Amino acid sequence: MKQFQGRVITPGEVTAEAVVTTEGFNTLASFQNALQFGDKEVKCGDQNNKDLYGKSMLGKALCLPQTIGSTTGGLVLYCACALEKNPACMLFSNPIDSLAAAGAVLADVWVDSVSMPVVDCLGDEFLNYVKDGMKITIHENGIVGIMTGYEEKFHALGTPINRCEVVCKPFVLPAEEKKQQEEEA
């Protein structure tokens, strides 16, 4: 499992399937169809985000660099959580902006029925590594783990994976044995 350490904005533990964008995430445009027009699948409505447009965000691990757009972004995140139309978590490669952080924190404090962990500062390597459909686990301490397909298969079966790592070094014959071999030759 590849792990990344980030900064916890709102705590929680969850495992979810990734949806990934390498572009800025316009919160209002992305959630507008779900919040105003009743889209139950919560498909991203931002036509300018080619990575996410038309994909469901409901219950997913939303992986993004940062949010962009309107100052309503925080309120939109709060409303998405209040209406239970939120992603399972939000994972930022960059530091979160204050408006998105405010919406996530308000939802965490005021909405009892929903938990949406938010972790930021995961770095560019995180966003380059994660792909749509990967299983992601978020831990309370801000560690984000991403399972490989191999690990996911065994996890689904409930079978633990026992790993053994081997470090190979050149073999050096002990001095006594080396001397004995030289004498025999």
N, C-alpha and C positions, 0 to 999 in steps of 0.2 A: 504494500500500500504506500503510495507516494503521499507525503505529508507536507503541509505548509502551515506556518505559524502566522496568525494575524492578530489584530486588536479587536477585542469584543466590544461591540456597540450595544447590542441587546443579547442577553445570555440565552442559552438553550442548547439542547441536543436534538439532532434530527438526522435522518438518512433520507436522501431524495435523489431523483434523477436530474442531471444537469441540463439546463438550457443556457447557451453561451452567446454573448455578443462581445465583439472587440470594439464596438462603437459606443459612443455615449448613449445612455438610456434616458429617453424623454419620458418621464413618469406619467405626465398628464396624457400625452398622445398614446402611450402604451396601454393604459388602463381605462381610457375613455369609453370604449365600447362595453366593457364589463360593468362599469359604474353607472353609466347613463342609459345604456340601451339593453341591459340585462343579459349580456353574453355570458352564459353559464360556464363555458370552457375557459374563459378569461384569456382569449387569444390576444396577442400583442397587436395593437391597432396602429402602431407607428410605421407608416409606409416608408419613412426615411431610414429605418433600421433594417437593412437587408438580412441581417443574421436572425432576427426574432420575428419579423412581421408574419402574422398568421399562425404562429406557434402558441400553444397553450403555456401559460405561466403558472396556472393553478397547481399548487402543491409541488412545484419544481424548485430545484436549487438554482436560483437566478445568479449567473456569474457574469460580472460586468466590470468595466474599468471605473466608470463614474456615472452619476446622473447629470443630465443637462436639461435646459429649458426653463419652464415657468417657475415662479416663486410659489406656486401652488403644490409643488412636488411633495412636500412633507404632508400636507393635508390629504393628498391623493393616496399616499401610502397608508396613512391612518384609516381613511375610509375603506380602502381595499381590505384591511384587516378587520375593521368593524363589520363589514358585510361578508366576511369569510371568503374573499376572492383574492387572497394573497398568495405569493409564492411560499414554499416551505421555509425558505431562507434567502437572504441576499448576501452575496460574497463579492466584495470589491477588491480589485487588484490595487487601486489607488486609495488614498485617504477619502473617506466619505465627506460629502459636503454637509454643511450645518443644517440645511433644510431637510434633506433626506434623513439625516440622523434624528432631527426633531420628530419627524413623522414616525420613525421606527420606535423611538423611545416612548412617545405618547401612546402608541398602540400597545407597547409592552406594559405600560402602567395602567391604561384605562380599559383595555379589552381583555377580559378574563378568559374568554373562550378560545383565544388564538395565541399561539406562540410563533413568532417569526424571528429566529436568531439572525443577527446581522454581524458580520465580521468584515473588517476592512484591512488595508495595508498588507494584502497577501502577496503583492509583487507581480511583476510582468511574467515571471516564470510560471506562476499559477495560471494566468490567463492563456499563456501559450500551450500549457500542458493539457488543460481540461477541454473535453469535447462534449458535444450534445450526447445525451444518453448515458454518460458515465455515472456510476453511483458515487455519491459524495456523502461523507459523514462529518457532521460538525460536532465538536466537543465543547463543553462549557468553558474550557481554558483558551479557546480560540484556535485550537489545532483543527485543521481541515484535512481529512484523509480522502484520497481518491482511489477507489478499487480498480484494478485491472480486470479485464474480462475473465481471466483465469481465476482470480480471487472471488469475483462476483458469483461464478458458477458454484464454487464450493460453499460460499456464504449462503446461497439460496438452498443448498442441500442440508445446511446445518452442520457441515463437516469442517472441523478445524483444519487449518493449514499449518503444518509443522515445517519450519524452515531450518535448513542447516546451511551455514555459510562456510565455505572452505577458502582458506588463504594459502596459495601455493608459493613456496619459496624453493630456490635451488637446493637440492640435497647435497649436504656436505658430509662426507664420511668422517667419523671421529678419528682423531690422530692415531690412536692405538690400532684400530682396524686397518687404517691406511698403511701403517708401518708393517703390519702382519701380512697384508696382501703383497706389498713390495718384496718382502722377504721370501714369500712363497713363489713369486714369479721369477 
